[in-house]
Amino acid sequence: MTFTIDQAAAVDKVLPEVASTASEMVALRHQIHSHPELAFEEFDTSNLVAERLKAWGYEVHRGLGGTGVVGTLKLGHGPRRLGIRADMDALPIQETTGLPYASQVPGKMHACGHDGHTAILLAAARCIAQERAFDGTLHLIFQPAEEGLGGGRRMVEDGLFDQFPCDAIFALHNMPGFPVGKFGFKEGPFMASSDSVTVTVHGRGGHGSSPHLAADPVVAAAHIIVALQTIVSRNVDPRDMAVVSVGAIHGGDAPNVIPGSVLMRLTVRAYRPEIRAMLRERITALVQSQATTLGVTAEVDYHWRYPALVNDVASTEFARQVALDWLGEEGLLPPLQPLTGSEDFSFMLEHCPGSYLIVGNGEGDHHATGGCMVHNPGYDFNDAILPVAASYWVQLARRFLVSPA
């Protein structure tokens, strides 16, 4: 298979032992892509991962987080322990790419590239097992349910780091809109926390012609929505980041009927835990006070979901140096800014130092270039970055688990 990558430095430096199996690993990626599985349903994918790891000599543990897989390879007597994580789940989206390996499951597709992340780590796993050129313990972690259901948290709660202790853990994500095969790093807060809030406003329904006989939850909900916009602008330091967005509002069915209740759903995001806590306090207080003022009541159901993803400074510098020494400056993206999206690798980073990095998936706006954004029915992971990213994981493992002289 011929790969067309614009970045010559990355192409030229793909490890020969990775390049020799690249076609097979791309075919494996296409197989996973054709058979997507949603969160906590990754039965066939985890079977495939476990079978490959066992065949290559890894000790395989299954069941963490339900469908999670951990492959361990221990060589020599070195004390260092390295973790590398990939996610496996797909999304409930109907694919429109028309690719020959498009999803065969209606309403499900790998619209975020987790099929590629899994194939990247498997390609690296094969190379590492063949060369056996390190001294220490390597844990390869294949995680279920990254897309909204907290598979990372489940694995941690099931004892991931108790059973498989790591001195550092790393993960990557493909990133459309960035040049193919270039790596990006950001120390400290890199992705925002993500919490969900359901607000139910209870009033007293009535006829639209006689609003004075009702307690209108629609008007109250409108006031609440407007008031919520003042939290970020008036309670958050302008030098900090916070997001409070009302994404859904439901109430009523007819123009001449005042409903008895209105439901709203919000997403709330921040980088710092103290801002995250303040947002919950202010949202709850503001909703209740607005409801009281307007003669209705309100329930606030606040769901803590994903914490902010905070990269360890030393681990991030190590990861950056691996790429710099291997590819040179031309293989790195300019310094990254924090993202307001969220990622449940954050749960693992709360328990173990490490770093989350990105690799460019391509520019443009079509799946053929790898530039189509994730969570889009036209998205596809760019196969050209598979051998590049797999080579990076091999390089990182070699450096972290240094063989004795």
Secondary structure, DSSP 8 states (H G I E B T S, - for coil): -----S-HHHHHTS-HHHHTTHHHHHHHHHHHHHS---TT--HHHHHHHHHHHHHTT-EEEE-TTTT-EEEEEEETT---EEEEEEE---BS-------TT--SSTT-B--SSHHHHHHHHHHHHHHHHHH---SEEEEEEEE---SSS-HHHHHHHTTHHHHS--SEEEEEEEEETS-TT-EE---EEEE--EEEEEEEEE-B-EETT-GGGSB-HHHHHHHHHHHHHHHHHHHS-TTS-EEEEEEEEE--SSTTEE-SEEEEEEEEEESSHHHHHHHHHHHHHHHHHHHHHTT-EEEEEEEEEE--EEE-HHHHHHHHHHHHHHH-GGGB-S----BSS--THHHHHTTS-EEEEEEEEESSSSTTTT-S-TTSTT----GGGHHHHHHHHHHHHHHHS----
